[in-house]
Amino acid sequence: MAGQQDRTRGDAMTHRRIARRCALVLATAATLAGCAGGERGLHQFSSSGNGPDAFAAMPARPLDMPQTSTLPAPTPGAVNRADRDPVGEGIAALGGTRSTGGIPASDAGLIAQASRNGTAPGIRATLAQEDAALRSRSRTLSAGGWLRGSDRYFRTYARQALDADAEAARFRAAGVPTPSAPPGN
């Protein structure tokens, strides 16, 4: 009888070891699955505070049921049934009014000063290509950045960031009158 109790006790311990190992394997798999993912954006949009959720304030129209279940034929250039005037609705949601178009007279001097040396017609396409190349290089160089817990956006563009205090000191050293910089966040 004592031998049978020892064997039963031994079987129970073996089952516990197997259960612990299975639990460890499952916990490891769940942890690694949380690390997996496809293409991530540059910013991490998870909330880190108790502030309001900006997307919760977005107004939405009630759903409507179409009269038939057949899809309408595609009409290129036609108005979208869901967003009849997306720009106007966006402006209204933000509390603004639609502008009449063109450059306001109050901004004419600013535009003239900014374009005094000419403008490059394909600048947006050029910047998009250069930015895509920078992101591609950054993605391969900072694959382990998730360990530091910082935002990919700031790591990607860190070399292009301007140090306001250092620039103000440089201008002051050159004798340029410089206003004080606002305090950092």
N, C-alpha and C positions, 0 to 999 in steps of 0.2 A: 504494500500500500504506500509506503514511503517513497519507493521508486517511482510509482505512478504519479504522486504529487510533485516530485522533482521534475518529472518529464512534462507535466502540465504547466508547472511554473516556468520551465525552460521554453515551452512553446509560447506561453504568454509573453515572455521577454522577447522572443524572436519576432512575434507579431508586432510588439511595440517598436522594436528597432526598424522593422519594415515600414510601419506607419510613419515614424519620424523621418525616415529617408524619403518617403513619398511626399510628405509635407514639405521637406526641404527642397526637393526637386520642383514641386509646384510653386513654392514661394520664389525660387530662383527664376523659373520660367515667367511668372507674372512680373517680376522686377525687370527682366530683360525685355518683355513685351512692351512695358511702359516706355522703355528707351527707344524702341523702334519707331520708325516713321518715315514718311516720304519727304517731299520737298516742304520745307518750312519757310514761312515768311521771315522777314528781317526782324520784325518786332514780335515780342511775346505779349499777347493781348490778355493774358490771365490777370485777373484783378489781384492786386497786392494790398488793397486797403478796404475800408468800409464805405467808400464813396459811392455815388450813384452810378448806375449802369446806363451809359449813354444810349445804348440800343433799346432799352426798355421804353424810352420816351418817344420812339418813332411812331408817328400816327399810321394807322393801317385802315384801308377801306374794308368794309364787310365783303365777304365772298358772295358772288352771285352765281346762280346755276344757269347755264345756257339753255335755250329752248330745245336744242337738239344735241345729240351726243356726237354728231359728225364734226370733224375738224374743218374749219374754213380753208379754202385754197390760199396758199401763200401769196401775198401781194407785196413785193419789194417796194420799200419807200412809204408804205401805208403806216397809219398811226397804230401803235401798239395798244391792244385792248386794255391791258393792265395799267400801263403808264402812258396816258394820253398826252400829258405835258410834263415829262419828268423834270426838266429844268425849272419850270414854273412852280411845280409842286415842292421841289427841294428848296427853292427860295422862300416860298410861303411857309414851309415847315420851320425854317430858320428865322422867321420873322422879318424877312426883307421884302423889298419890292423890286419888280423886274425893271432893269435899266432900259433906257431907250436905245442903247447900242452906241458904238463908237467910243472914243476916248473923251472923258469929261474934260471940260475946260480947265478945271482945277489941276488936272494931271498932265496937261500939255507940256509944261515946263520940265517936269520930271522925265517924260518920254523923250523930249528933245535932248536933255542932258545925257540920258542913258544911251541914246543912239547916235551921239555926236561923232563917233569914230566908225560908224557903219554897223550893219548887222549881218550876221551869217544866215543865209536863207535856210540851210539844212541843219541848223544847230540842234534841233530836238532829236533828229535821227542820229546825229553824231554822238550826242550825249547818251542816248539810249544804248548805242553799241558799246561805248566806253564803260558805262555803268554795268552792263551785262558782263563784260569781260572782268571788271573789278569784282563783281559778286562771285563769278566763277572761280577766280583765283582765291578769294577769301574763303569760299566754301571748302576748297581743298586744303588750304593752309591752316584753318582753325577748326578742324573736325572735332577736336577735344575741348572746344570752348564751353560745352555744356557743363563741364566739371566746375568751371568758375562761376556759373550761374548768372553771367551778365547777358545783356541783350545783344543779339547778333548784329543789330543795326549799328550800335555804338562801336562794336569791335571791327566791323567792316569798314566804317568811315572814320576810324580814329585818326588816321594819318592826314585826313582832310579837315579835321576839326580845327577851329581857330581858338587859341588861348587868348581870351580877351585881356587878361591882366598882363601877359607878356607883351602883347601888341601895344597896349597903352604905355607900358614902360619903355618900349622901343621908340614910340613916337615922342614921348616926353624927353627921352635922352637926345633925340634929334632936334629938340627945340620947338616941336609942333604943339600949339596950345590944344590940350586934350581935356574934355570934361571927365569927371570921375565916372568910373564904371559902376553899374548897379551891383549890389551884393549877389553872390552866387546862391544857388538853391541849396 
